Amino acid sequence: MSTDRWADVLAGGDVDALTATLHRDVVLVSDGGGRVVTPLRPVRGAASVARVVSTAVGGAQGRTLTVEQANGRRAVVVRRSGRACAVIITDGDDALVARVWLVLNPDKLVRWHAPR
């Protein structure tokens, strides 16, 4: 699934629609840097991953999502009031997302505060 299409679904805020974009065996790995509460172990399964991502991204109030480059890959950057609060990189095929990397570590998000 393209990052642009996935970002559109994520922006919609519908957990069921987000779940439908995820492979049933999807795996999410998160990085909170010990400063943000994130799962300590990989999260597995579409419903569980959708809940974690939805919680991390939060409601639409004051939130913007853009698709940008991160580590040489396309990523969804989530900002609130101009400050990055998450960078999400996905991998999969044309239809479904199979892997999600969720960066919430504030130390790693500093360089993302301004749109690129």
HELIX and SHEET records of a PDB file:
HELIX    1   1 THR A    3  GLY A   12  1                                  10    
HELIX    2   2 VAL A   15  ALA A   20  1                                   6    
HELIX    3   3 ALA A   46  VAL A   57  1                                  12    
HELIX    4   4 PRO A  106  LEU A  109  1                                   4    
HELIX    5   5 VAL A  110  TRP A  112  5                                   3    
SHEET    1   A 6 VAL A  43  ARG A  44  0                                        
SHEET    2   A 6 LEU A  22  ASP A  31 -1                                        
SHEET    3   A 6 VAL A  97  VAL A 103  1                                        
SHEET    4   A 6 ARG A  83  GLY A  92 -1                                        
SHEET    5   A 6 ARG A  73  ARG A  80 -1                                        
SHEET    6   A 6 ARG A  63  ALA A  70 -1                                        
END                                                                             
